[in-house]
């Protein structure tokens, strides 16, 4: 069985672009949630900031994540945010360490 993929993507908006970034990412959520293999796609903001956004993602497989990254929604988001982000998203992939309650102890 293929292992799920968990990652956190951090995006930093350029000054004055925070609203555009939030609006673009929020609008993409329902479309991404409908993609095959999307198990979690949750937008957060770093506490105490206005322009640091984190997307916590969980995909059923590396193939599902790959399809998402190459899909129409991400192309649209990339085009909309090309000039609004301070740099490329920082993507951190996570390896689970199973311990304790399987539901509470894992993303």
Z-matrix of the N, CA and C atoms (Angstrom, degrees):
N
C 1 1.448
C 2 1.531 1 109.55
N 3 1.309 2 116.86 1 136.23
C 4 1.455 3 121.95 2 179.43
C 5 1.518 4 110.04 3 -72.53
N 6 1.307 5 115.30 4 137.02
C 7 1.458 6 121.61 5 179.64
C 8 1.526 7 110.39 6 -78.95
N 9 1.314 8 116.63 7 139.33
C 10 1.462 9 121.44 8 175.92
C 11 1.530 10 109.56 9 -62.77
N 12 1.320 11 115.60 10 155.35
C 13 1.461 12 122.55 11 179.38
C 14 1.528 13 108.13 12 -112.30
N 15 1.330 14 116.18 13 126.45
C 16 1.459 15 121.94 14 178.04
C 17 1.523 16 107.95 15 -118.24
N 18 1.321 17 115.29 16 133.17
C 19 1.458 18 119.40 17 177.55
C 20 1.510 19 110.85 18 -147.83
N 21 1.317 20 114.35 19 159.70
C 22 1.454 21 122.20 20 173.59
C 23 1.523 22 106.49 21 -123.21
N 24 1.328 23 115.64 22 121.24
C 25 1.460 24 121.19 23 178.22
C 26 1.527 25 107.69 24 -106.17
N 27 1.327 26 116.45 25 123.01
C 28 1.460 27 121.86 26 179.59
C 29 1.528 28 109.06 27 -106.18
N 30 1.329 29 115.37 28 128.98
C 31 1.462 30 121.87 29 179.90
C 32 1.516 31 108.78 30 -125.13
N 33 1.318 32 116.12 31 133.72
C 34 1.454 33 121.77 32 -179.54
C 35 1.526 34 108.26 33 -113.53
N 36 1.323 35 115.47 34 121.73
C 37 1.463 36 120.91 35 179.06
C 38 1.526 37 109.98 36 -78.85
N 39 1.325 38 115.27 37 144.27
C 40 1.457 39 119.40 38 170.83
C 41 1.530 40 107.83 39 -67.15
N 42 1.335 41 117.21 40 152.80
C 43 1.465 42 119.10 41 177.37
C 44 1.534 43 110.76 42 -55.15
N 45 1.326 44 114.96 43 133.28
C 46 1.458 45 121.27 44 -178.97
C 47 1.520 46 114.28 45 87.49
N 48 1.329 47 117.65 46 -6.83
C 49 1.466 48 121.80 47 -178.06
C 50 1.531 49 112.67 48 -108.38
N 51 1.316 50 117.11 49 5.18
C 52 1.467 51 121.27 50 -175.01
C 53 1.531 52 112.33 51 -58.59
N 54 1.320 53 116.86 52 -44.13
C 55 1.464 54 119.84 53 -177.90
C 56 1.525 55 111.25 54 -65.64
N 57 1.316 56 117.29 55 -41.51
C 58 1.467 57 120.98 56 178.20
C 59 1.523 58 111.06 57 -61.71
N 60 1.323 59 116.60 58 -44.41
C 61 1.464 60 120.32 59 179.96
C 62 1.526 61 110.15 60 -62.49
N 63 1.326 62 117.40 61 -48.50
C 64 1.468 63 120.17 62 -179.65
C 65 1.526 64 111.29 63 -61.49
N 66 1.313 65 117.25 64 -45.43
C 67 1.470 66 121.31 65 -179.15
C 68 1.539 67 110.77 66 -62.47
N 69 1.318 68 117.32 67 -42.13
C 70 1.465 69 121.25 68 -179.35
C 71 1.523 70 111.32 69 -65.79
N 72 1.318 71 116.39 70 -46.36
C 73 1.466 72 120.13 71 -179.10
C 74 1.526 73 111.44 72 -67.05
N 75 1.320 74 116.96 73 -40.44
C 76 1.459 75 120.89 74 179.15
C 77 1.529 76 111.18 75 -64.05
N 78 1.317 77 117.10 76 -40.71
C 79 1.465 78 120.92 77 179.66
C 80 1.525 79 111.82 78 -65.51
N 81 1.323 80 117.49 79 -29.19
C 82 1.465 81 121.31 80 -178.78
C 83 1.531 82 112.76 81 -77.40
N 84 1.323 83 117.76 82 -22.28
C 85 1.471 84 120.81 83 -173.36
C 86 1.523 85 114.33 84 -52.88
N 87 1.331 86 120.96 85 -53.28
C 88 1.470 87 119.07 86 -177.23
C 89 1.534 88 112.72 87 -61.76
N 90 1.322 89 116.43 88 -34.61
C 91 1.469 90 119.92 89 179.37
C 92 1.522 91 110.68 90 -67.60
N 93 1.323 92 116.66 91 -42.64
C 94 1.469 93 120.16 92 179.65
C 95 1.521 94 110.34 93 -68.59
N 96 1.324 95 117.36 94 -40.07
C 97 1.469 96 120.47 95 178.31
C 98 1.521 97 111.77 96 -57.35
N 99 1.324 98 117.59 97 -28.28
C 100 1.468 99 122.14 98 -179.70
C 101 1.527 100 113.13 99 -84.91
N 102 1.324 101 117.89 100 -6.74
C 103 1.466 102 120.47 101 -179.43
C 104 1.528 103 110.82 102 -71.94
N 105 1.338 104 116.87 103 143.80
C 106 1.469 105 119.90 104 177.51
C 107 1.531 106 111.22 105 -58.75
N 108 1.316 107 115.82 106 132.41
C 109 1.458 108 121.17 107 176.04
C 110 1.511 109 115.43 108 87.27
N 111 1.334 110 118.38 109 -1.46
C 112 1.468 111 120.30 110 177.76
C 113 1.526 112 108.81 111 -77.42
N 114 1.321 113 115.95 112 115.42
C 115 1.460 114 121.35 113 178.43
C 116 1.524 115 111.84 114 -102.81
N 117 1.333 116 116.71 115 -26.89
C 118 1.460 117 121.80 116 176.64
C 119 1.516 118 107.43 117 -159.45
N 120 1.312 119 115.47 118 136.57
C 121 1.464 120 122.77 119 176.18
C 122 1.510 121 104.84 120 -152.60
N 123 1.333 122 116.05 121 90.36
C 124 1.458 123 122.00 122 -168.17
C 125 1.523 124 110.51 123 -122.25
N 126 1.321 125 115.83 124 120.98
C 127 1.460 126 122.28 125 -178.72
C 128 1.527 127 110.23 126 -86.77
N 129 1.325 128 115.60 127 134.51
C 130 1.461 129 123.02 128 176.44
C 131 1.528 130 108.53 129 -135.70
N 132 1.317 131 114.66 130 161.05
C 133 1.466 132 120.84 131 172.79
C 134 1.521 133 106.96 132 -117.33
N 135 1.326 134 116.31 133 140.42
C 136 1.462 135 119.84 134 176.06
C 137 1.522 136 107.69 135 -62.23
N 138 1.317 137 116.35 136 126.66
C 139 1.463 138 121.47 137 -177.88
C 140 1.522 139 111.07 138 -55.66
N 141 1.322 140 114.84 139 136.01
C 142 1.445 141 120.55 140 177.82
C 143 1.519 142 114.78 141 83.28
N 144 1.343 143 117.13 142 4.56
C 145 1.464 144 120.47 143 179.13
C 146 1.515 145 109.38 144 -122.98
N 147 1.316 146 116.15 145 166.41
C 148 1.461 147 120.44 146 173.62
C 149 1.519 148 111.35 147 -112.28
N 150 1.320 149 118.18 148 -17.21
C 151 1.455 150 119.10 149 -171.52
C 152 1.509 151 116.75 150 -126.10
N 153 1.334 152 118.61 151 14.08
C 154 1.461 153 120.45 152 177.41
C 155 1.526 154 107.20 153 -112.07
N 156 1.335 155 115.08 154 114.00
C 157 1.461 156 122.26 155 -175.43
C 158 1.522 157 109.61 156 -113.21
N 159 1.331 158 115.63 157 141.12
C 160 1.455 159 121.41 158 177.65
C 161 1.519 160 108.71 159 -125.31
N 162 1.314 161 115.85 160 132.42
C 163 1.449 162 121.62 161 174.47
C 164 1.528 163 106.40 162 -109.30
N 165 1.319 164 115.69 163 118.09
C 166 1.458 165 120.92 164 177.05
C 167 1.518 166 106.53 165 -96.22
N 168 1.337 167 115.50 166 119.06
C 169 1.451 168 120.69 167 -171.62
C 170 1.528 169 111.55 168 -122.93
N 171 1.324 170 114.74 169 146.71
C 172 1.461 171 121.08 170 171.82
C 173 1.515 172 106.76 171 -140.66
N 174 1.320 173 115.22 172 125.86
C 175 1.461 174 122.79 173 -177.63
C 176 1.521 175 109.31 174 -121.05
N 177 1.308 176 116.67 175 145.10
C 178 1.464 177 122.37 176 -176.03
C 179 1.525 178 112.52 177 -62.91
N 180 1.330 179 116.79 178 -25.40
C 181 1.466 180 120.12 179 -177.25
C 182 1.525 181 109.44 180 -161.94
N 183 1.326 182 116.62 181 163.05
C 184 1.464 183 119.21 182 173.72
C 185 1.531 184 111.61 183 -59.91
N 186 1.316 185 116.84 184 -32.97
C 187 1.462 186 120.60 185 179.17
C 188 1.533 187 111.35 186 -65.80
N 189 1.325 188 116.77 187 -40.79
C 190 1.471 189 120.66 188 178.12
C 191 1.528 190 110.00 189 -64.08
N 192 1.326 191 117.41 190 -41.97
C 193 1.464 192 120.83 191 177.43
C 194 1.526 193 110.10 192 -63.72
N 195 1.329 194 116.82 193 -43.13
C 196 1.459 195 120.23 194 179.20
C 197 1.512 196 112.25 195 -60.77
N 198 1.325 197 117.07 196 -42.66
C 199 1.466 198 120.91 197 177.88
C 200 1.532 199 110.26 198 -63.57
N 201 1.319 200 116.99 199 -40.61
C 202 1.462 201 121.53 200 177.69
C 203 1.531 202 110.45 201 -61.02
N 204 1.318 203 116.90 202 -47.70
C 205 1.462 204 121.10 203 -176.73
C 206 1.529 205 112.20 204 -63.37
N 207 1.330 206 117.05 205 -30.21
C 208 1.465 207 121.67 206 -179.02
C 209 1.522 208 112.69 207 -96.21
N 210 1.328 209 117.45 208 -1.92
C 211 1.455 210 122.08 209 -172.37
C 212 1.515 211 114.40 210 -79.23
N 213 1.314 212 113.84 211 172.11
C 214 1.462 213 122.23 212 -176.46
C 215 1.528 214 112.38 213 -61.46
N 216 1.322 215 117.80 214 -39.06
C 217 1.465 216 119.78 215 -177.50
C 218 1.529 217 110.40 216 -63.62
N 219 1.319 218 117.05 217 -44.36
C 220 1.464 219 119.39 218 -179.48
C 221 1.522 220 111.69 219 -70.03
N 222 1.317 221 117.46 220 -30.64
C 223 1.468 222 119.18 221 174.33
C 224 1.525 223 109.90 222 -64.39
N 225 1.334 224 116.62 223 -43.30
C 226 1.469 225 121.08 224 178.34
C 227 1.531 226 110.93 225 -62.81
N 228 1.326 227 116.58 226 -46.38
C 229 1.463 228 120.80 227 -179.75
C 230 1.529 229 109.62 228 -62.46
N 231 1.322 230 116.62 229 -45.21
C 232 1.460 231 120.32 230 179.96
C 233 1.518 232 112.50 231 -59.07
N 234 1.327 233 116.16 232 -43.09
C 235 1.468 234 120.23 233 178.88
C 236 1.524 235 111.00 234 -65.38
N 237 1.318 236 116.99 235 -41.70
C 238 1.465 237 120.97 236 -177.97
C 239 1.525 238 112.14 237 -68.37
N 240 1.337 239 116.88 238 -32.04
C 241 1.466 240 120.28 239 -174.96
C 242 1.517 241 114.03 240 -103.64
N 243 1.330 242 118.12 241 4.74
C 244 1.464 243 121.98 242 -174.76
C 245 1.531 244 112.55 243 -52.21
N 246 1.306 245 117.08 244 -38.90
C 247 1.466 246 120.36 245 -177.82
C 248 1.527 247 112.82 246 -105.75
N 249 1.325 248 116.59 247 0.15
C 250 1.464 249 119.91 248 -175.04
C 251 1.523 250 113.53 249 -97.41
N 252 1.328 251 117.12 250 -17.55
C 253 1.463 252 120.32 251 -178.76
C 254 1.525 253 110.85 252 -96.73
N 255 1.331 254 115.94 253 148.11
C 256 1.457 255 121.54 254 179.66
C 257 1.526 256 112.04 255 -71.90
N 258 1.312 257 117.74 256 -17.06
C 259 1.458 258 122.93 257 -179.98
C 260 1.512 259 109.41 258 -176.61
N 261 1.301 260 115.46 259 -177.10
C 262 1.467 261 120.31 260 177.59
C 263 1.532 262 109.54 261 -65.38
N 264 1.336 263 117.12 262 147.95
C 265 1.468 264 118.87 263 175.88
C 266 1.529 265 111.04 264 -57.88
N 267 1.313 266 116.02 265 141.47
C 268 1.464 267 122.18 266 174.67
C 269 1.518 268 106.77 267 -90.35
N 270 1.321 269 116.47 268 115.21
C 271 1.466 270 120.66 269 -176.78
C 272 1.519 271 109.57 270 -107.16
N 273 1.342 272 115.37 271 120.52
C 274 1.462 273 122.01 272 179.18
C 275 1.518 274 107.66 273 -112.88
N 276 1.329 275 116.21 274 117.93
C 277 1.464 276 122.12 275 178.54
C 278 1.520 277 108.44 276 -91.37
N 279 1.329 278 115.91 277 138.68
C 280 1.462 279 121.79 278 -174.35
C 281 1.524 280 111.29 279 -113.88
N 282 1.335 281 115.41 280 139.02
C 283 1.461 282 122.03 281 172.26
C 284 1.518 283 107.60 282 -105.13
N 285 1.323 284 117.82 283 124.98
C 286 1.465 285 119.40 284 -178.47
C 287 1.526 286 112.29 285 -70.33
N 288 1.306 287 115.17 286 149.00
C 289 1.471 288 122.65 287 171.36
C 290 1.515 289 105.21 288 -120.71
N 291 1.352 290 117.30 289 92.66
C 292 1.456 291 120.13 290 -175.92
C 293 1.539 292 111.77 291 -61.13
N 294 1.313 293 114.59 292 126.59
C 295 1.464 294 120.06 293 178.10
C 296 1.533 295 108.25 294 -162.57
N 297 1.296 296 116.16 295 148.84
C 298 1.460 297 120.53 296 177.48
C 299 1.514 298 111.48 297 67.67
N 300 1.315 299 115.80 298 -150.13
C 301 1.454 300 122.74 299 -179.52
C 302 1.526 301 109.46 300 -65.84
N 303 1.335 302 118.18 301 126.41
C 304 1.464 303 120.27 302 -176.11
C 305 1.535 304 113.78 303 -61.85
N 306 1.331 305 118.23 304 -28.72
C 307 1.455 306 120.38 305 179.53
C 308 1.533 307 111.15 306 -82.87
N 309 1.315 308 116.79 307 -43.34
C 310 1.460 309 120.74 308 -177.96
C 311 1.524 310 112.34 309 -79.05
N 312 1.312 311 116.97 310 -23.43
C 313 1.461 312 120.77 311 -174.07
C 314 1.516 313 114.81 312 -96.44
N 315 1.320 314 118.47 313 12.21
C 316 1.461 315 120.84 314 -179.36
C 317 1.508 316 110.61 315 -147.64
N 318 1.313 317 115.22 316 154.39
C 319 1.470 318 121.02 317 175.42
C 320 1.512 319 107.24 318 -89.36
